[in-house]
Amino acid sequence: QVQLVESGGGLVQAGGSLRLSCAASGRTFSSYIMGWFRQAPGKEREFVAGIDWSGEVTRYTDSVKGRFTISRDNAKATAYLQMHSLKPEDTATYYCAAGLIAYREWAGASAYNYWGQGTQVTVSS
């Protein structure tokens, strides 16, 4: 069992930065693929980024490449999403997720086993 708690969301102007954190409970954090998803009102949940257990393999959706960076600290059982050059279209509730899944499944929300409660990111123009 893994419990996930996101933090770091907030209101920021376009062009600004935020760093989201996802703190995990449990002793097996390092075994899990970690993903970040987001969901805007009226839209489906969208994959943003994923990272493997070692932190060496990452994957991003095209719209955030070059602006967002996913990372993890297994000693702290925490995953991060550093977001730069934020745009109004990045406004959404951001969720972290954990799963024992293959690389080909990373972008699929249904593949993940555990989810956080979400943190709101609002980017003003």
Secondary structure, 3 states (H helix, E strand, C coil): CCCEEEECCEEEECCCCEEEEEEECCCCHHHCEEEEEEECCCCCCEEEEEECCCCCCEEECHHHCCCEEEEEECCCCEEEEEECCCCHHHCEEEEEEEECCCHHHCCCHHHCCEECCCEEEEEEC
